[in-house]
Amino acid sequence: MHKIVVALTAIFTFLSLNIFSQIENKRFYLDGNISFSKENSLKTYDDLSDFYYVPQDDEFFKKNEFGFSPNIGYILCKNFIVGVGFKYHQKHIIYTLQNTPTPSTSGFLENPIPVEYEVVSKQMVPSVFVKYVKKINNFINIGIKTGVAYGIENVNENVIDNDNYIEPNIIPSGINENNYVILAPNRNTNTKQLNIFLSPEVQLMLTKNIGVQLNFNMFNYTITKTEKLSTTENTKDYDFNLNPSNWVMGVLFYFGDKKSATND
Protein backbone atom coordinates (compact mmCIF):
# COMPACT_ATOMS: atom_id res chain seq x y z
CA MET A 1 0.00 0.00 0.00
CA HIS A 2 1.36 3.34 -1.05
CA LYS A 3 1.89 5.33 2.08
CA ILE A 4 3.04 8.91 2.50
CA VAL A 5 3.95 9.71 6.05
CA VAL A 6 5.04 13.05 7.38
CA ALA A 7 5.71 12.47 11.05
CA LEU A 8 6.93 15.15 13.38
CA THR A 9 7.20 13.77 16.90
CA ALA A 10 8.86 15.93 19.50
CA ILE A 11 9.15 14.25 22.84
CA PHE A 12 10.65 17.13 24.77
CA THR A 13 12.26 14.66 26.91
CA PHE A 14 10.83 16.20 29.93
CA LEU A 15 9.46 12.62 30.08
CA SER A 16 11.83 11.83 32.76
CA LEU A 17 12.87 15.41 33.36
CA ASN A 18 13.69 14.82 37.03
CA ILE A 19 14.06 18.04 39.03
CA PHE A 20 15.04 17.72 42.65
CA SER A 21 14.87 20.81 44.83
CA GLN A 22 15.02 21.50 48.55
CA ILE A 23 12.33 23.64 50.18
CA GLU A 24 12.73 24.10 53.93
CA ASN A 25 14.73 20.88 54.06
CA LYS A 26 11.94 19.04 52.24
CA ARG A 27 12.74 17.46 48.89
CA PHE A 28 10.43 17.29 45.91
CA TYR A 29 10.52 15.45 42.61
CA LEU A 30 9.09 16.62 39.30
CA ASP A 31 8.99 14.98 35.90
CA GLY A 32 6.90 15.49 32.82
CA ASN A 33 6.37 14.76 29.15
CA ILE A 34 5.28 16.93 26.25
CA SER A 35 4.76 15.27 22.87
CA PHE A 36 3.12 16.03 19.56
CA SER A 37 2.97 14.40 16.16
CA LYS A 38 1.59 15.16 12.71
CA GLU A 39 0.97 12.58 10.00
CA ASN A 40 -0.50 12.71 6.49
CA SER A 41 -1.02 9.40 4.77
CA LEU A 42 -2.94 7.13 2.45
CA LYS A 43 -4.61 4.39 4.44
CA THR A 44 -7.45 1.88 4.41
CA TYR A 45 -10.26 1.80 6.95
CA ASP A 46 -8.87 -0.84 9.28
CA ASP A 47 -9.19 1.44 12.31
CA LEU A 48 -12.73 2.67 11.65
CA SER A 49 -15.27 0.91 13.82
CA ASP A 50 -18.74 1.83 12.54
CA PHE A 51 -19.35 2.34 8.87
CA TYR A 52 -20.99 4.26 6.06
CA TYR A 53 -21.13 2.95 2.47
CA VAL A 54 -17.69 3.83 1.14
CA PRO A 55 -15.52 1.99 -1.44
CA GLN A 56 -12.71 0.12 0.34
CA ASP A 57 -9.95 1.91 -1.56
CA ASP A 58 -7.04 3.76 -0.02
CA GLU A 59 -8.12 7.21 1.10
CA PHE A 60 -6.26 10.24 2.41
CA PHE A 61 -6.21 11.07 6.10
CA LYS A 62 -4.59 13.66 8.37
CA LYS A 63 -3.71 13.01 12.01
CA ASN A 64 -2.53 15.38 14.74
CA GLU A 65 -1.70 14.35 18.29
CA PHE A 66 -0.71 16.31 21.38
CA GLY A 67 -0.10 15.25 24.95
CA PHE A 68 1.59 16.08 28.24
CA SER A 69 2.01 14.20 31.51
CA PRO A 70 3.52 15.98 34.54
CA ASN A 71 4.29 14.14 37.79
CA ILE A 72 5.24 15.56 41.16
CA GLY A 73 6.54 13.58 44.13
CA TYR A 74 7.90 13.88 47.64
CA ILE A 75 11.14 12.13 48.59
CA LEU A 76 10.38 10.11 51.72
CA CYS A 77 13.97 8.96 52.22
CA LYS A 78 17.13 8.47 50.20
CA ASN A 79 15.60 5.84 47.89
CA PHE A 80 11.81 6.25 47.89
CA ILE A 81 9.55 8.82 46.23
CA VAL A 82 5.74 9.03 46.43
CA GLY A 83 3.74 11.29 44.19
CA VAL A 84 0.83 12.09 41.92
CA GLY A 85 0.66 12.47 38.16
CA PHE A 86 -1.65 13.58 35.39
CA LYS A 87 -1.76 12.66 31.71
CA TYR A 88 -3.63 14.51 28.96
CA HIS A 89 -3.70 13.28 25.37
CA GLN A 90 -5.67 14.54 22.38
CA LYS A 91 -5.86 13.00 18.91
CA HIS A 92 -7.58 14.50 15.86
CA ILE A 93 -7.98 12.51 12.62
CA ILE A 94 -9.73 13.64 9.43
CA TYR A 95 -10.48 11.03 6.76
CA THR A 96 -11.31 12.12 3.22
CA LEU A 97 -13.79 9.46 2.07
CA GLN A 98 -15.46 8.81 -1.25
CA ASN A 99 -19.20 9.30 -0.89
CA THR A 100 -21.83 6.78 -1.95
CA PRO A 101 -22.17 6.44 -5.74
CA THR A 102 -25.84 7.06 -6.58
CA PRO A 103 -27.88 6.16 -9.69
CA SER A 104 -28.57 9.12 -11.97
CA THR A 105 -31.59 9.58 -14.23
CA SER A 106 -29.55 8.06 -17.05
CA GLY A 107 -28.99 4.89 -15.03
CA PHE A 108 -25.25 5.47 -14.49
CA LEU A 109 -23.65 5.84 -11.07
CA GLU A 110 -22.59 9.37 -10.21
CA ASN A 111 -19.54 10.16 -8.06
CA PRO A 112 -20.60 12.77 -5.49
CA ILE A 113 -18.29 15.09 -3.56
CA PRO A 114 -16.07 13.21 -1.05
CA VAL A 115 -17.02 13.36 2.61
CA GLU A 116 -14.65 14.34 5.42
CA TYR A 117 -15.06 12.14 8.47
CA GLU A 118 -13.62 13.37 11.78
CA VAL A 119 -12.45 11.37 14.79
CA VAL A 120 -11.51 13.34 17.93
CA SER A 121 -10.35 11.65 21.14
CA LYS A 122 -9.47 13.26 24.47
CA GLN A 123 -7.95 11.37 27.38
CA MET A 124 -7.36 12.51 30.98
CA VAL A 125 -5.59 10.20 33.44
CA PRO A 126 -4.72 11.15 37.05
CA SER A 127 -2.46 8.74 38.93
CA VAL A 128 -0.58 8.04 42.17
CA PHE A 129 2.79 6.30 42.29
CA VAL A 130 5.69 5.03 44.39
CA LYS A 131 9.19 5.09 42.92
CA TYR A 132 12.40 3.42 44.12
CA VAL A 133 15.76 4.67 42.79
CA LYS A 134 19.12 3.00 43.53
CA LYS A 135 22.56 4.35 42.69
CA ILE A 136 24.82 1.68 41.14
CA ASN A 137 27.84 3.89 40.51
CA ASN A 138 28.57 7.47 39.47
CA PHE A 139 27.23 6.74 35.98
CA ILE A 140 24.24 4.41 36.45
CA ASN A 141 21.10 4.56 38.59
CA ILE A 142 18.31 2.00 38.31
CA GLY A 143 14.73 2.41 39.44
CA ILE A 144 11.28 0.88 39.54
CA LYS A 145 7.97 2.75 39.56
CA THR A 146 4.55 1.33 40.41
CA GLY A 147 1.20 3.00 40.77
CA VAL A 148 -2.49 3.24 39.98
CA ALA A 149 -4.04 5.40 37.26
CA TYR A 150 -7.71 6.12 36.57
CA GLY A 151 -8.44 7.49 33.13
CA ILE A 152 -11.41 8.84 31.20
CA GLU A 153 -11.40 8.96 27.40
CA ASN A 154 -14.02 10.43 25.08
CA VAL A 155 -14.02 9.62 21.35
CA ASN A 156 -16.34 11.49 18.99
CA GLU A 157 -16.74 10.41 15.35
CA ASN A 158 -18.69 12.66 13.00
CA VAL A 159 -19.23 13.58 9.35
CA ILE A 160 -17.88 17.13 9.03
CA ASP A 161 -19.90 18.37 6.03
CA ASN A 162 -23.43 17.00 6.18
CA ASP A 163 -24.33 18.78 2.92
CA ASN A 164 -22.23 16.21 1.07
CA TYR A 165 -23.38 13.28 3.16
CA ILE A 166 -25.74 10.70 1.67
CA GLU A 167 -27.63 8.42 4.05
CA PRO A 168 -26.58 4.77 3.55
CA ASN A 169 -30.06 3.31 3.11
CA ILE A 170 -29.61 1.14 0.03
CA ILE A 171 -26.50 -0.09 -1.74
CA PRO A 172 -26.84 0.87 -5.44
CA SER A 173 -28.11 -1.93 -7.69
CA GLY A 174 -25.38 -4.06 -9.21
CA ILE A 175 -22.75 -3.04 -6.62
CA ASN A 176 -21.01 -5.81 -4.69
CA GLU A 177 -21.71 -5.25 -0.99
CA ASN A 178 -18.28 -6.68 -0.10
CA ASN A 179 -16.67 -3.68 -1.81
CA TYR A 180 -18.29 -1.26 0.61
CA VAL A 181 -18.06 -0.43 4.28
CA ILE A 182 -20.66 1.50 6.23
CA LEU A 183 -19.68 4.54 8.25
CA ALA A 184 -22.04 5.97 10.87
CA PRO A 185 -22.80 9.72 10.51
CA ASN A 186 -21.83 10.28 14.15
CA ARG A 187 -20.93 8.28 17.21
CA ASN A 188 -19.71 9.00 20.73
CA THR A 189 -17.73 6.55 22.89
CA ASN A 190 -16.84 7.02 26.57
CA THR A 191 -14.23 4.83 28.20
CA LYS A 192 -13.26 4.62 31.88
CA GLN A 193 -10.12 2.71 32.74
CA LEU A 194 -8.39 1.65 35.95
CA ASN A 195 -4.74 0.71 35.41
CA ILE A 196 -2.14 -0.81 37.75
CA PHE A 197 1.33 -0.50 36.27
CA LEU A 198 4.96 -1.43 36.89
CA SER A 199 7.66 0.54 35.10
CA PRO A 200 11.43 -0.08 35.37
CA GLU A 201 13.96 2.58 34.44
CA VAL A 202 17.66 3.17 33.94
CA GLN A 203 19.35 6.53 34.52
CA LEU A 204 22.68 7.24 32.83
CA MET A 205 24.36 10.22 34.47
CA LEU A 206 26.30 12.35 31.99
CA THR A 207 27.38 14.76 34.73
CA LYS A 208 26.73 14.92 38.46
CA ASN A 209 23.36 16.60 37.87
CA ILE A 210 22.33 15.80 34.28
CA GLY A 211 21.57 12.45 32.71
CA VAL A 212 19.50 10.39 30.31
CA GLN A 213 16.67 8.13 31.48
CA LEU A 214 15.12 5.08 29.78
CA ASN A 215 11.83 3.63 31.02
CA PHE A 216 8.83 1.65 29.82
CA ASN A 217 5.64 0.04 31.13
CA MET A 218 6.65 -3.57 31.71
CA PHE A 219 3.40 -4.74 33.36
CA ASN A 220 -0.16 -3.43 33.15
CA TYR A 221 -3.39 -4.72 34.67
CA THR A 222 -6.37 -2.85 33.26
CA ILE A 223 -10.10 -2.79 34.02
CA THR A 224 -12.07 -1.01 31.31
CA LYS A 225 -15.69 0.13 31.00
CA THR A 226 -16.73 1.25 27.50
CA GLU A 227 -20.04 2.99 26.74
CA LYS A 228 -21.10 3.50 23.12
CA LEU A 229 -24.54 4.03 21.67
CA SER A 230 -26.82 2.06 24.03
CA THR A 231 -24.32 -0.63 25.01
CA THR A 232 -21.85 -1.02 27.88
CA GLU A 233 -18.87 -3.36 27.79
CA ASN A 234 -16.66 -4.33 30.75
CA THR A 235 -13.27 -5.95 30.20
CA LYS A 236 -10.22 -6.96 32.23
CA ASP A 237 -6.80 -7.37 30.70
CA TYR A 238 -3.14 -7.61 31.62
CA ASP A 239 0.07 -7.59 29.66
CA PHE A 240 3.75 -8.19 30.32
CA ASN A 241 6.07 -6.72 27.73
CA LEU A 242 9.84 -6.39 27.38
CA ASN A 243 9.72 -5.17 23.77
CA PRO A 244 12.60 -2.67 23.26
CA SER A 245 10.32 -0.53 21.06
CA ASN A 246 8.35 0.39 24.20
CA TRP A 247 11.33 2.07 25.83
CA VAL A 248 11.01 5.85 26.13
CA MET A 249 14.06 8.08 26.50
CA GLY A 250 14.21 11.30 28.47
CA VAL A 251 16.63 13.65 30.15
CA LEU A 252 16.91 14.25 33.87
CA PHE A 253 18.29 16.91 36.17
CA TYR A 254 19.09 16.98 39.86
CA PHE A 255 18.95 20.25 41.78
CA GLY A 256 19.53 21.17 45.40
CA ASP A 257 21.18 19.09 48.09
CA LYS A 258 23.32 16.34 46.60
CA LYS A 259 22.00 13.93 49.25
CA SER A 260 19.47 12.75 46.73
CA ALA A 261 17.22 9.74 46.58
CA THR A 262 19.86 7.88 44.62
CA ASN A 263 22.44 7.81 47.38
CA ASP A 264 23.48 4.51 48.92
C-alpha positions as CSV (number, residue, x, y, z in Angstrom):
1,M,0.0,0.0,0.0
2,H,1.4,3.3,-1.1
3,K,1.9,5.3,2.1
4,I,3.0,8.9,2.5
5,V,3.9,9.7,6.1
6,V,5.0,13.1,7.4
7,A,5.7,12.5,11.1
8,L,6.9,15.2,13.4
9,T,7.2,13.8,16.9
10,A,8.9,15.9,19.5
11,I,9.2,14.2,22.8
12,F,10.6,17.1,24.8
13,T,12.3,14.7,26.9
14,F,10.8,16.2,29.9
15,L,9.5,12.6,30.1
16,S,11.8,11.8,32.8
17,L,12.9,15.4,33.4
18,N,13.7,14.8,37.0
19,I,14.1,18.0,39.0
20,F,15.0,17.7,42.7
21,S,14.9,20.8,44.8
22,Q,15.0,21.5,48.5
23,I,12.3,23.6,50.2
24,E,12.7,24.1,53.9
25,N,14.7,20.9,54.1
26,K,11.9,19.0,52.2
27,R,12.7,17.5,48.9
28,F,10.4,17.3,45.9
29,Y,10.5,15.4,42.6
30,L,9.1,16.6,39.3
31,D,9.0,15.0,35.9
32,G,6.9,15.5,32.8
33,N,6.4,14.8,29.2
34,I,5.3,16.9,26.2
35,S,4.8,15.3,22.9
36,F,3.1,16.0,19.6
37,S,3.0,14.4,16.2
38,K,1.6,15.2,12.7
39,E,1.0,12.6,10.0
40,N,-0.5,12.7,6.5
41,S,-1.0,9.4,4.8
42,L,-2.9,7.1,2.5
43,K,-4.6,4.4,4.4
44,T,-7.4,1.9,4.4
45,Y,-10.3,1.8,6.9
46,D,-8.9,-0.8,9.3
47,D,-9.2,1.4,12.3
48,L,-12.7,2.7,11.7
49,S,-15.3,0.9,13.8
50,D,-18.7,1.8,12.5
51,F,-19.3,2.3,8.9
52,Y,-21.0,4.3,6.1
53,Y,-21.1,2.9,2.5
54,V,-17.7,3.8,1.1
55,P,-15.5,2.0,-1.4
56,Q,-12.7,0.1,0.3
57,D,-10.0,1.9,-1.6
58,D,-7.0,3.8,0.0
59,E,-8.1,7.2,1.1
60,F,-6.3,10.2,2.4
61,F,-6.2,11.1,6.1
62,K,-4.6,13.7,8.4
63,K,-3.7,13.0,12.0
64,N,-2.5,15.4,14.7
65,E,-1.7,14.3,18.3
66,F,-0.7,16.3,21.4
67,G,-0.1,15.2,25.0
68,F,1.6,16.1,28.2
69,S,2.0,14.2,31.5
70,P,3.5,16.0,34.5
71,N,4.3,14.1,37.8
72,I,5.2,15.6,41.2
73,G,6.5,13.6,44.1
74,Y,7.9,13.9,47.6
75,I,11.1,12.1,48.6
76,L,10.4,10.1,51.7
77,C,14.0,9.0,52.2
78,K,17.1,8.5,50.2
79,N,15.6,5.8,47.9
80,F,11.8,6.2,47.9
81,I,9.6,8.8,46.2
82,V,5.7,9.0,46.4
83,G,3.7,11.3,44.2
84,V,0.8,12.1,41.9
85,G,0.7,12.5,38.2
86,F,-1.6,13.6,35.4
87,K,-1.8,12.7,31.7
88,Y,-3.6,14.5,29.0
89,H,-3.7,13.3,25.4
90,Q,-5.7,14.5,22.4
91,K,-5.9,13.0,18.9
92,H,-7.6,14.5,15.9
93,I,-8.0,12.5,12.6
94,I,-9.7,13.6,9.4
95,Y,-10.5,11.0,6.8
96,T,-11.3,12.1,3.2
97,L,-13.8,9.5,2.1
98,Q,-15.5,8.8,-1.2
99,N,-19.2,9.3,-0.9
100,T,-21.8,6.8,-1.9
101,P,-22.2,6.4,-5.7
102,T,-25.8,7.1,-6.6
103,P,-27.9,6.2,-9.7
104,S,-28.6,9.1,-12.0
105,T,-31.6,9.6,-14.2
106,S,-29.6,8.1,-17.1
107,G,-29.0,4.9,-15.0
108,F,-25.3,5.5,-14.5
109,L,-23.6,5.8,-11.1
110,E,-22.6,9.4,-10.2
111,N,-19.5,10.2,-8.1
112,P,-20.6,12.8,-5.5
113,I,-18.3,15.1,-3.6
114,P,-16.1,13.2,-1.0
115,V,-17.0,13.4,2.6
116,E,-14.7,14.3,5.4
117,Y,-15.1,12.1,8.5
118,E,-13.6,13.4,11.8
119,V,-12.4,11.4,14.8
120,V,-11.5,13.3,17.9
121,S,-10.4,11.6,21.1
122,K,-9.5,13.3,24.5
123,Q,-7.9,11.4,27.4
124,M,-7.4,12.5,31.0
125,V,-5.6,10.2,33.4
126,P,-4.7,11.2,37.1
127,S,-2.5,8.7,38.9
128,V,-0.6,8.0,42.2
129,F,2.8,6.3,42.3
130,V,5.7,5.0,44.4
131,K,9.2,5.1,42.9
132,Y,12.4,3.4,44.1
133,V,15.8,4.7,42.8
134,K,19.1,3.0,43.5
135,K,22.6,4.3,42.7
136,I,24.8,1.7,41.1
137,N,27.8,3.9,40.5
138,N,28.6,7.5,39.5
139,F,27.2,6.7,36.0
140,I,24.2,4.4,36.5
141,N,21.1,4.6,38.6
142,I,18.3,2.0,38.3
143,G,14.7,2.4,39.4
144,I,11.3,0.9,39.5
145,K,8.0,2.7,39.6
146,T,4.6,1.3,40.4
147,G,1.2,3.0,40.8
148,V,-2.5,3.2,40.0
149,A,-4.0,5.4,37.3
150,Y,-7.7,6.1,36.6
151,G,-8.4,7.5,33.1
152,I,-11.4,8.8,31.2
153,E,-11.4,9.0,27.4
154,N,-14.0,10.4,25.1
155,V,-14.0,9.6,21.3
156,N,-16.3,11.5,19.0
157,E,-16.7,10.4,15.3
158,N,-18.7,12.7,13.0
159,V,-19.2,13.6,9.4
160,I,-17.9,17.1,9.0
161,D,-19.9,18.4,6.0
162,N,-23.4,17.0,6.2
163,D,-24.3,18.8,2.9
164,N,-22.2,16.2,1.1
165,Y,-23.4,13.3,3.2
166,I,-25.7,10.7,1.7
167,E,-27.6,8.4,4.1
168,P,-26.6,4.8,3.5
169,N,-30.1,3.3,3.1
170,I,-29.6,1.1,0.0
171,I,-26.5,-0.1,-1.7
172,P,-26.8,0.9,-5.4
173,S,-28.1,-1.9,-7.7
174,G,-25.4,-4.1,-9.2
175,I,-22.8,-3.0,-6.6
176,N,-21.0,-5.8,-4.7
177,E,-21.7,-5.3,-1.0
178,N,-18.3,-6.7,-0.1
179,N,-16.7,-3.7,-1.8
180,Y,-18.3,-1.3,0.6
181,V,-18.1,-0.4,4.3
182,I,-20.7,1.5,6.2
183,L,-19.7,4.5,8.3
184,A,-22.0,6.0,10.9
185,P,-22.8,9.7,10.5
186,N,-21.8,10.3,14.2
187,R,-20.9,8.3,17.2
188,N,-19.7,9.0,20.7
189,T,-17.7,6.6,22.9
190,N,-16.8,7.0,26.6
191,T,-14.2,4.8,28.2
192,K,-13.3,4.6,31.9
193,Q,-10.1,2.7,32.7
194,L,-8.4,1.7,36.0
195,N,-4.7,0.7,35.4
196,I,-2.1,-0.8,37.8
197,F,1.3,-0.5,36.3
198,L,5.0,-1.4,36.9
199,S,7.7,0.5,35.1
200,P,11.4,-0.1,35.4
201,E,14.0,2.6,34.4
202,V,17.7,3.2,33.9
203,Q,19.3,6.5,34.5
204,L,22.7,7.2,32.8
205,M,24.4,10.2,34.5
206,L,26.3,12.3,32.0
207,T,27.4,14.8,34.7
208,K,26.7,14.9,38.5
209,N,23.4,16.6,37.9
210,I,22.3,15.8,34.3
211,G,21.6,12.4,32.7
212,V,19.5,10.4,30.3
213,Q,16.7,8.1,31.5
214,L,15.1,5.1,29.8
215,N,11.8,3.6,31.0
216,F,8.8,1.6,29.8
217,N,5.6,0.0,31.1
218,M,6.6,-3.6,31.7
219,F,3.4,-4.7,33.4
220,N,-0.2,-3.4,33.2
221,Y,-3.4,-4.7,34.7
222,T,-6.4,-2.9,33.3
223,I,-10.1,-2.8,34.0
224,T,-12.1,-1.0,31.3
225,K,-15.7,0.1,31.0
226,T,-16.7,1.3,27.5
227,E,-20.0,3.0,26.7
228,K,-21.1,3.5,23.1
229,L,-24.5,4.0,21.7
230,S,-26.8,2.1,24.0
231,T,-24.3,-0.6,25.0
232,T,-21.9,-1.0,27.9
233,E,-18.9,-3.4,27.8
234,N,-16.7,-4.3,30.8
235,T,-13.3,-5.9,30.2
236,K,-10.2,-7.0,32.2
237,D,-6.8,-7.4,30.7
238,Y,-3.1,-7.6,31.6
239,D,0.1,-7.6,29.7
240,F,3.7,-8.2,30.3
241,N,6.1,-6.7,27.7
242,L,9.8,-6.4,27.4
243,N,9.7,-5.2,23.8
244,P,12.6,-2.7,23.3
245,S,10.3,-0.5,21.1
246,N,8.4,0.4,24.2
247,W,11.3,2.1,25.8
248,V,11.0,5.9,26.1
249,M,14.1,8.1,26.5
250,G,14.2,11.3,28.5
251,V,16.6,13.6,30.1
252,L,16.9,14.3,33.9
253,F,18.3,16.9,36.2
254,Y,19.1,17.0,39.9
255,F,19.0,20.3,41.8
256,G,19.5,21.2,45.4
257,D,21.2,19.1,48.1
258,K,23.3,16.3,46.6
259,K,22.0,13.9,49.2
260,S,19.5,12.8,46.7
261,A,17.2,9.7,46.6
262,T,19.9,7.9,44.6
263,N,22.4,7.8,47.4
264,D,23.5,4.5,48.9
